[in-house]
């Protein structure tokens, strides 16, 4: 029996057969690579395109979110400014009405002084009742009387219309008399107290 026949029977391959098999496997591998390369390249390109699209979409979403947040902030500012403007308008209208009532309060004060001198208790009580009701209503709206008599002269609240010499040293620079009552509305001066200052 020849060696070839013996190798065939035992299952051993000859070196020539091994070379043929290796060459065949290499050719098959090259064929697979050449057919797979265009597919892999196409998939790689598609993957890169999808990544670029994803980044573009992320950028668009971030821009839209930023625009939305800015719009909401602008709307909140607009709403707050509108509410402040309404309050200011109401406050201004209220201040104008109260300023219009100040001469009426002055007349009440003069009437009370005159009635006190005339010793008419019924008239004094009736006038005081009306004056107190009006003042209590105006106080609920923020009106306050500026304290002046015997207070230190303060240009933020008082307007000096005259000066009088005083004998006591401690009364110098203090308000000696009030010519016209001053008022504040919600902390703001709407009429300065016209006063006589001791010197």
C-alpha positions as CSV (number, residue, x, y, z in Angstrom):
1,X,0.0,0.0,0.0
2,X,1.3,3.4,-0.9
3,X,1.8,6.2,1.6
4,X,-1.0,8.3,0.0
5,X,-3.5,5.5,0.3
6,X,-2.4,4.9,3.9
7,X,-2.9,8.6,4.7
8,X,-6.3,8.6,3.2
9,X,-7.3,5.6,5.1
10,X,-6.0,7.0,8.5
11,X,-7.4,10.4,7.8
12,X,-4.1,12.3,7.7
13,X,-3.8,15.0,5.1
14,X,-0.8,15.5,3.1
15,X,1.0,18.8,3.2
16,X,-0.2,19.6,-0.3
17,X,-3.8,19.0,0.8
18,X,-3.2,21.2,3.9
19,X,-1.9,24.0,1.6
20,X,-5.0,23.7,-0.6
21,X,-7.3,23.8,2.3
22,X,-5.6,26.8,3.8
23,X,-5.6,28.6,0.5
24,X,-9.3,27.8,0.1
25,X,-10.1,29.1,3.6
26,X,-8.1,32.3,2.9
27,X,-10.0,32.9,-0.3
28,X,-13.3,32.4,1.4
29,X,-12.3,34.8,4.2
30,X,-11.3,37.4,1.6
31,X,-14.6,36.9,-0.1
32,X,-16.5,37.5,3.2
33,X,-14.4,40.6,3.9
34,X,-15.0,42.1,0.5
35,X,-18.7,41.5,0.7
36,X,-18.9,42.6,4.4
37,X,-16.7,45.8,3.9
38,X,-19.3,47.8,1.9
39,X,-22.0,46.7,4.4
40,X,-19.9,47.7,7.4
41,X,-18.9,50.9,5.8
42,X,-22.5,51.8,5.0
43,X,-23.5,50.9,8.6
44,X,-20.6,53.0,9.9
45,X,-21.7,56.0,7.8
46,X,-25.3,55.6,8.9
47,X,-24.2,55.5,12.5
48,X,-22.2,58.7,12.1
49,X,-25.1,60.4,10.4
50,X,-27.4,59.3,13.2
51,X,-25.0,60.6,15.8
52,X,-24.8,63.9,14.0
53,X,-28.6,64.1,13.8
54,X,-28.8,63.2,17.5
55,X,-26.4,66.0,18.4
56,X,-28.3,68.5,16.2
57,X,-31.6,67.5,17.9
58,X,-30.0,67.8,21.3
59,X,-28.8,71.3,20.4
60,X,-32.3,72.2,19.1
61,X,-34.0,70.9,22.2
62,X,-31.6,72.9,24.4
63,X,-32.2,76.1,22.4
64,X,-36.0,75.6,22.6
65,X,-35.8,75.0,26.3
66,X,-33.7,78.1,26.8
67,X,-36.2,80.1,24.7
68,X,-39.1,78.7,26.7
69,X,-37.4,79.6,30.0
70,X,-36.7,83.1,28.8
71,X,-40.2,83.5,27.6
72,X,-41.6,82.4,31.0
73,X,-39.2,84.8,32.8
74,X,-40.4,87.6,30.6
75,X,-44.0,86.7,31.2
76,X,-43.4,86.7,35.0
77,X,-41.8,90.1,34.8
78,X,-44.6,91.5,32.7
79,X,-47.2,90.0,35.1
80,X,-45.4,91.5,38.2
81,X,-45.0,94.9,36.5
82,X,-48.7,94.9,35.5
83,X,-49.7,94.1,39.1
84,X,-47.4,96.9,40.5
85,X,-48.7,99.4,37.9
86,X,-52.3,98.5,39.0
87,X,-51.5,98.9,42.6
88,X,-49.7,102.2,41.9
89,X,-52.7,103.5,39.9
90,X,-55.1,102.5,42.7
91,X,-52.8,104.1,45.3
92,X,-52.5,107.3,43.2
93,X,-56.3,107.6,42.8
94,X,-56.7,106.9,46.6
95,X,-54.0,109.6,47.4
96,X,-55.8,112.2,45.2
97,X,-59.1,111.5,47.0
98,X,-57.5,111.7,50.4
99,X,-55.6,114.9,49.5
100,X,-59.0,116.4,48.5
101,X,-60.4,115.6,52.0
102,X,-57.5,117.3,53.9
103,X,-59.2,120.8,53.8
104,X,-62.3,119.2,55.2
105,X,-60.2,117.8,58.1
106,X,-58.8,121.3,58.6
107,X,-62.3,122.7,58.8
108,X,-63.2,120.1,61.4
109,X,-60.2,121.1,63.5
110,X,-61.1,124.8,63.3
111,X,-64.8,124.1,64.1
112,X,-63.7,122.0,67.1
113,X,-61.6,124.9,68.4
114,X,-64.4,127.4,67.9
115,X,-67.0,125.2,69.5
116,X,-64.7,124.5,72.5
117,X,-64.5,128.3,73.1
118,X,-68.3,128.7,72.8
119,X,-68.9,126.0,75.5
120,X,-71.5,124.2,73.4
121,X,-70.9,120.6,74.6
122,X,-73.5,119.0,72.3
123,X,-72.1,120.6,69.2
124,X,-68.5,119.7,70.2
125,X,-69.5,116.0,70.8
126,X,-71.4,115.8,67.5
127,X,-68.5,117.4,65.5
128,X,-66.0,115.2,67.3
129,X,-68.0,112.1,66.5
130,X,-68.1,112.9,62.8
131,X,-64.4,114.0,62.7
132,X,-63.4,110.7,64.5
133,X,-65.4,108.5,62.1
134,X,-63.8,110.3,59.1
135,X,-60.3,110.0,60.6
136,X,-60.7,106.4,61.6
137,X,-61.8,105.6,58.0
138,X,-58.8,107.5,56.5
139,X,-56.4,105.8,58.9
140,X,-57.5,102.4,57.5
141,X,-56.5,103.8,54.1
142,X,-53.0,104.6,55.5
143,X,-53.4,108.3,56.5
144,X,-51.4,109.4,59.6
145,X,-51.1,112.7,61.3
146,X,-47.5,114.1,61.5
147,X,-46.6,114.8,65.1
148,X,-45.3,118.3,65.3
149,X,-46.1,120.2,68.6
150,X,-43.1,120.1,71.0
151,X,-41.2,117.8,68.5
152,X,-37.7,118.6,67.2
153,X,-38.0,120.5,63.9
154,X,-37.5,118.0,61.1
155,X,-37.4,119.2,57.5
156,X,-38.5,115.8,56.3
157,X,-41.9,116.4,57.9
158,X,-42.2,120.0,58.9
159,X,-42.3,123.3,57.0
160,X,-41.3,126.4,59.1
161,X,-43.6,129.3,58.4
162,X,-42.3,131.5,61.3
163,X,-39.9,131.6,64.1
164,X,-40.4,132.9,67.7
165,X,-37.9,133.6,70.4
166,X,-38.3,131.3,73.5
167,X,-37.0,131.8,77.0
168,X,-36.3,128.2,77.8
169,X,-33.0,126.8,76.3
170,X,-34.5,123.3,75.9
171,X,-37.4,124.6,73.7
172,X,-35.0,126.1,71.1
173,X,-35.2,124.1,67.8
174,X,-38.5,122.6,68.8
175,X,-41.9,123.2,67.2
176,X,-43.6,125.9,69.2
177,X,-47.0,125.9,67.4
178,X,-48.7,124.1,64.5
179,X,-50.4,126.4,61.9
180,X,-51.6,123.5,59.6
181,X,-51.5,119.8,60.4
182,X,-49.3,117.6,58.2
183,X,-50.1,114.1,57.0
184,X,-48.4,111.0,55.7
185,X,-50.1,108.4,53.5
186,X,-48.6,104.9,53.7
187,X,-45.4,106.4,55.0
188,X,-45.1,109.1,52.3
189,X,-45.6,112.8,53.2
190,X,-48.6,114.1,51.3
191,X,-48.7,117.4,53.2
192,X,-45.9,118.9,55.4
193,X,-46.9,120.3,58.8
194,X,-46.7,124.1,58.7
195,X,-45.1,125.0,62.0
196,X,-43.7,127.9,64.1
197,X,-40.2,127.1,65.4
198,X,-38.7,128.3,68.6
199,X,-35.3,130.0,68.4
